Amino acid sequence: MISNIFGKTKPINFIIVFAFLFVLYGLTHFLLFDKTYATEDLVVQLILVAILLSSIFILDFIIKRNKLTAPNSFAILFYALLITLFPETLTDYNVIVCSFFLLLATWRLISLRSLKDIKLKIFDATVWILVSSLFYEWALLYLLLVLAAIYIYQPKNIRNWLVPFASMFTFAMIGYCILVLANRTDFLWNHYQFDVEFNIGFFTKWANSTKLAVYVIITLMVSIFAFLRLGKSGLGQIITMRIIGISFVIGLVVYGLSSSTDMHPIMLTFFPSVVFLTNYVEAIKKGNIKEIVLIIAVCIPILIFISSMAMK
């Protein structure tokens, strides 16, 4: 049933995922974490929900445009399930916005595979990463992804290596002018402190550490499978998967450096994870086995979420 619904690209799949995330957002805020909001705050929450749902559109666009998977809707399903597995990410407003801009940056970097407008794409990706760093300063580590993409696609052109610096200079000048007009010239100094917010108490809890360990292990296992499976698909697909794999590693580093009771940047790893998970599911040839795998993938996050609400 699940494979029949999400195994195709239909508008109804987006409606199902959007409705599910909208309900999940409300349950997470009002029941799981007991948050209350004034009327004017609800407008901000609606904007955040819109950004979250827009991320689903961008994710689906990146995957379909670059043919990272077969034509299906498994990726958006897995994205929603990962949010269900880590519902605390929905209370971190910064990571929702940061993830949105990093998806835009990833889109531009993956599109380098066409070898067209390379300098423009590098410039755009760098700008989006810099914008994302306004919400998570450690997101600047994703500039390493830009350098990796340059090295992979066109390393011999020295001007490509200079484009990120031109982008950073442009961003700094525009940003400084805005801050001067707003009389907030101290913002950059106060924001980019690069403090390590490692919440050891969060990781010592059995439920949190087990959930994270299982998530990372499964993602690494299916990523290895994806590389082996795509080895016969040509060099282009393997190169793209390398960029996605590097993105996952950087996301884990950011998560380790900035995890606290209010910061949950694990969402930054969701895009590469869903690409690998989708490739794994697609490789299952037997329909009944695929259905069982999908049922387990759907039921476990939902059961964990329900148990979290019951035990709070």
Secondary structure, DSSP 8 states (H G I E B T S, - for coil): -HHHHHTS--HHHHHHHHHHHHHHHHHIIIIIS-----HHHHHHHHHHHHHHHHHHHHHHHHHHHTTSS-SSSHHHHHHHHHHHHSGGGGG-HHHHHHHHHHHHHHHHHHGGGG-SSHHHHHHHHHHHHHHHTTT-GGGGGGHHHHHHHHHHH-TT-HHHHHHHHHHHHHHHHHHHHHHHHTT-TTHHHHH--------HHHHHSHHHHHHHHHHHHHHHHHHHHHHHHHTTS-HHHHHHHHHHHHHHHHHHHHHHHS-SSS--GGGGGHHHHHHHHHHHHHH---HHHHHHHHHHHHHHHHHHHHHHHHH-
